[in-house]
């Protein structure tokens, strides 16, 4: 039996097995991934910042 990739509980539906997460953990994982992507700094942003602070 497949287990949830987030909490380790058994997955019961074919959709959950396909996704690797139960429905609640899937939502939490998607929220966590969206937050991770939101706070990432791109190399272009870093280079622009370095130009601004360079003296």
N, C-alpha and C positions, 0 to 999 in steps of 0.2 A: 504494500500500500504506500502511495506517495505521501510525503510530508510537506507541510507548508515551509517555504523558504525563509519565513520571518519568525514564526513562533514554534514550528516543529510539530504542530498538531496534524493528525491525519486529514488528508483531503478527500472529500466525499463525492464531489461532482466532476464530471469529465472536464468542464470548463475550468474548475480550480486546478485540476491535475495539469491541464494544458498551460495555464498561466503560472503555475508553481506557487500560488498563494491562495488562501481562502479569501472570501469576499471582503472581509473587514481589513485583513492584512494587505490585500491588494490596494485598497484605497489608501491606507496608511503609507504603503511603499511608494505609491504614485505621488502623494503629497511630499514625502521626504525627498524623492528625486527632483520634484519641481523646485523645492526650496534649495537643494544643492545647486541646481542649475542657475537659480536666481542670484545666488551670492558669488558665483564664479566670476573671476576677473579675466578678461581676455588679454592676450599679449598686446593687442592694439591699445587697449585701455591703459595697460601698464606703461607702454612706451610714451603715450600721451602724458601720463602723469609724470614720468621721468623728465620729459621736456619742460613741464611747468615748474618743477622743483629744482631743476638744474640752475646753478648760479654762475 
